[in-house]
Amino acid sequence: MASQAARNDPAPIIVKKITVVEGGHHGGAWKVAYADFVTAMMAFFLLLWLLGATTEDQRKGLADYFTPTLVKTKEQSAGSNGLLGGSSLTDVDSYPHAGGQTGTKTLTVPRDATGGPKEGAATIKRIQERVVEAIAEKKKLQELMRQVRMIDTTTGIRIDLVDDANFSMFSLGTTVLTPDARGLLDVVAEAIRPEGGKITVRGHTDSLQYRDTRLVNNWSLSAGRAESTRQTLIRHGIGADRFRRIEGVADTEPLIADNLSDPRNRRISISLEH
């Protein structure tokens, strides 16, 4: 009987501990960090190579290409306050990040580039002084100066002459300057004439289309208005050889991006390079 009881005893439980050891000293996480580092360094040296392989004109062309993006981020701030209200690229403003811009230390300028934020600000100040002096006794023009916005760019300054619900630079659907716009442009032309550098004139329209776009459209209209502006500037003594480009961009670079038919999208931009 004793042997029978022994045979019915439960089998002993054996606990086996297994220790898992990671491969290598610290696992594989360092490989991901190292790959990110190598990718960043490759991008950095590629950027240095591109800067060294391009000319100043090519860099300016790239800057001009990306300049319109500033319109969307600054549409609520640029030129919104005061006579000749405008803003500088280095002003603290409403850019969509918490810190804003606090100065020029974050700007990197190629060694052989000319001009800069300080020069642009000085140019704007000189032009403003000439304009204020010219319209000191002209109340009508003082009211119209709210349509003028001056912005400091990386290559010079840009003067925008902007339409609104109560003011138009050109007669509806034409390239003919209105009397008020002609007086306004006369003052601006006299103010920028003493400044040096090349000039680019760019015409903008809203999104309203013609009935028959085969005959006339916003592309030809914006280009014609830019050319009409150039001719007015020439009549005020600005040399024809100072003009680098005359452009018509229709409604592709709106000032008010969420409403393409807004009259403020109709404007003339005059860019002066350092």
C-alpha positions in Angstrom: 0.0 0.0 0.0 2.9 2.4 0.8 4.4 1.9 -2.6 1.0 2.5 -4.2 0.7 5.8 -2.4 4.1 6.8 -3.5 3.3 6.2 -7.1 0.3 8.7 -6.8 2.3 11.6 -5.5 2.3 14.7 -7.8 5.4 15.2 -9.9 7.8 17.9 -8.7 7.6 21.4 -10.4 10.8 22.7 -11.8 11.2 26.5 -12.5 13.7 27.4 -15.1 14.9 31.1 -15.3 15.9 32.4 -18.7 17.8 35.7 -19.0 17.6 37.4 -22.4 20.7 39.4 -23.2 20.4 42.2 -25.9 22.8 41.9 -28.8 25.7 44.3 -28.8 26.6 46.8 -26.0 23.5 49.1 -26.2 21.1 47.5 -28.7 20.5 48.9 -32.2 19.0 52.4 -31.3 22.4 54.1 -32.0 22.2 53.0 -35.6 19.0 55.1 -36.2 20.6 58.2 -34.6 23.8 57.8 -36.6 21.8 57.4 -39.9 19.9 60.6 -39.1 23.2 62.4 -38.4 24.8 61.2 -41.6 21.7 62.3 -43.6 21.7 65.8 -42.0 25.4 66.2 -42.7 24.9 65.1 -46.4 22.1 67.7 -46.8 24.3 70.4 -45.1 27.3 69.8 -47.4 24.9 69.7 -50.4 23.6 73.1 -49.4 27.2 74.4 -49.1 28.0 73.1 -52.6 24.9 74.7 -54.1 25.8 78.1 -52.6 29.3 77.8 -53.9 28.2 76.7 -57.4 25.6 79.5 -58.0 26.1 83.1 -59.0 24.7 86.1 -57.3 22.1 86.6 -60.0 21.0 83.0 -59.6 20.6 83.4 -55.9 18.6 86.5 -56.5 16.4 84.6 -58.9 15.8 82.0 -56.2 14.9 84.7 -53.7 12.5 86.3 -56.2 10.9 82.9 -56.7 10.2 82.3 -53.0 9.3 86.0 -52.2 5.6 85.5 -53.0 5.2 83.1 -50.1 5.7 86.0 -47.8 2.4 87.5 -49.0 0.4 84.7 -47.5 2.1 84.8 -44.1 2.1 88.6 -43.8 -1.3 89.4 -45.4 -2.7 90.4 -42.0 0.2 92.6 -41.0 2.2 94.1 -43.9 1.2 97.7 -44.7 -1.7 97.7 -42.4 -1.0 100.7 -40.2 -0.2 104.4 -40.7 1.0 106.5 -43.6 3.0 104.4 -46.0 2.5 101.5 -43.5 4.7 98.6 -44.3 7.0 96.2 -42.6 10.5 94.8 -42.8 11.4 91.2 -43.3 13.2 91.5 -39.9 10.4 93.1 -37.9 8.6 91.3 -35.1 5.3 90.4 -36.7 2.6 87.9 -37.1 4.5 85.0 -38.6 2.9 81.7 -37.6 5.3 80.7 -34.8 5.4 81.6 -31.1 8.7 83.5 -31.0 8.3 85.7 -34.1 11.4 87.3 -35.6 13.5 89.2 -33.2 16.3 90.6 -35.4 18.8 90.0 -38.1 21.1 87.5 -36.4 19.1 84.5 -37.8 19.6 85.7 -41.4 22.5 84.3 -43.4 23.8 86.4 -46.3 26.3 85.1 -48.8 29.7 86.8 -48.5 29.6 88.3 -52.0 25.9 89.5 -51.7 25.2 93.2 -51.6 22.6 95.2 -49.6 20.7 93.8 -46.6 18.1 94.7 -44.0 19.8 97.8 -42.8 20.2 99.2 -46.3 16.6 98.4 -47.2 15.3 100.2 -44.1 17.4 103.2 -45.0 16.1 103.3 -48.5 12.5 103.0 -47.3 13.1 105.9 -44.9 14.5 108.1 -47.7 11.6 107.4 -50.0 9.1 108.0 -47.2 10.6 111.4 -46.4 10.5 112.5 -50.1 6.8 111.3 -50.4 5.8 113.1 -47.2 7.4 116.3 -48.4 5.7 116.0 -51.8 2.2 115.6 -50.4 2.5 117.9 -47.4 -0.1 120.3 -48.9 -2.1 117.8 -50.9 -4.9 116.4 -48.8 -6.3 114.1 -51.5 -2.9 112.5 -52.0 -2.5 112.1 -48.3 -5.6 110.0 -48.2 -4.5 107.9 -51.1 -1.1 107.1 -49.5 -2.9 104.4 -47.5 -2.8 102.4 -50.7 1.0 102.4 -50.7 2.9 99.7 -48.8 6.7 99.5 -48.6 8.3 96.2 -47.7 12.0 95.4 -47.0 13.1 92.3 -48.9 16.4 90.3 -49.0 17.4 91.9 -52.3 16.0 95.5 -51.9 12.6 97.0 -51.3 9.1 96.4 -52.8 6.5 99.1 -53.2 2.9 97.8 -53.5 0.2 100.1 -54.9 -3.0 98.3 -53.8 -6.6 98.7 -54.8 -9.5 98.4 -52.4 -13.3 98.8 -52.5 -13.0 102.6 -52.9 -9.9 103.0 -55.0 -8.7 101.5 -58.3 -5.3 102.1 -60.0 -6.8 101.4 -63.4 -10.1 101.9 -65.1 -12.2 98.7 -65.0 -10.8 96.1 -67.4 -8.2 98.4 -69.0 -4.6 99.5 -68.7 -5.5 103.2 -68.3 -4.5 104.7 -65.0 -7.2 106.6 -63.2 -6.6 110.3 -62.4 -6.1 109.6 -58.7 -3.7 106.7 -59.4 -1.7 108.9 -61.8 -1.2 111.5 -59.1 -0.2 108.8 -56.7 2.2 107.1 -59.1 3.7 110.5 -60.0 4.7 111.1 -56.3 6.1 107.6 -56.0 8.1 107.9 -59.2 9.7 111.2 -58.1 10.5 109.6 -54.7 12.3 106.5 -56.2 14.0 108.3 -59.1 17.1 109.3 -57.1 17.6 105.7 -55.9 19.9 103.4 -57.9 19.6 99.7 -58.8 17.5 97.7 -61.2 13.7 97.8 -61.2 11.1 95.1 -61.6 7.4 96.0 -62.2 4.8 93.3 -61.6 1.1 93.5 -62.3 -1.5 91.6 -60.3 -5.3 91.1 -60.8 -8.1 89.5 -58.9 -9.8 86.3 -60.1 -12.7 87.9 -62.0 -12.6 86.7 -65.6 -13.6 88.2 -68.9 -16.5 86.7 -70.8 -14.3 85.7 -73.7 -10.8 84.9 -72.4 -9.6 84.1 -75.9 -9.5 87.8 -76.8 -8.3 89.2 -73.4 -7.6 87.7 -70.0 -6.0 88.5 -66.7 -2.6 87.5 -67.9 -2.5 90.1 -70.7 -4.3 92.6 -68.4 -1.7 92.3 -65.6 1.2 92.5 -68.1 -0.3 95.6 -69.8 -0.8 97.4 -66.5 2.8 96.7 -65.5 3.9 98.1 -68.9 1.7 101.2 -68.4 3.3 101.7 -65.0 6.8 101.4 -66.5 6.0 104.1 -69.1 4.8 106.4 -66.4 8.0 105.9 -64.4 10.1 106.6 -67.5 8.2 109.9 -68.1 9.4 111.0 -64.7 13.0 110.6 -65.6 13.7 107.0 -64.6 16.0 105.5 -67.2 14.7 102.7 -69.4 17.9 100.8 -68.8 17.1 100.5 -65.1 14.2 98.0 -65.7 15.1 94.4 -65.3 11.7 92.8 -65.8 8.1 93.6 -66.6 5.8 90.9 -65.4 2.1 90.1 -65.4 1.1 87.3 -63.0 -2.7 87.6 -63.2 -4.3 86.2 -60.0 -1.6 83.6 -59.2 0.0 85.6 -56.3 -3.0 86.8 -54.3 -2.6 89.2 -51.4 -5.9 87.8 -49.9 -5.5 84.1 -50.5 -8.8 83.1 -49.0 -10.8 85.4 -51.3 -9.3 85.6 -54.8 -12.0 88.1 -56.0 -11.0 90.6 -53.2 -10.2 94.0 -54.8 -7.0 94.2 -52.7 -5.5 91.4 -54.9 -5.4 94.0 -57.7 -2.1 95.8 -57.3 1.2 97.0 -58.9 4.4 95.9 -57.3 7.6 98.0 -57.9 10.8 96.2 -56.7 14.0 98.1 -56.4 17.2 96.0 -56.0 20.1 97.2 -53.9 
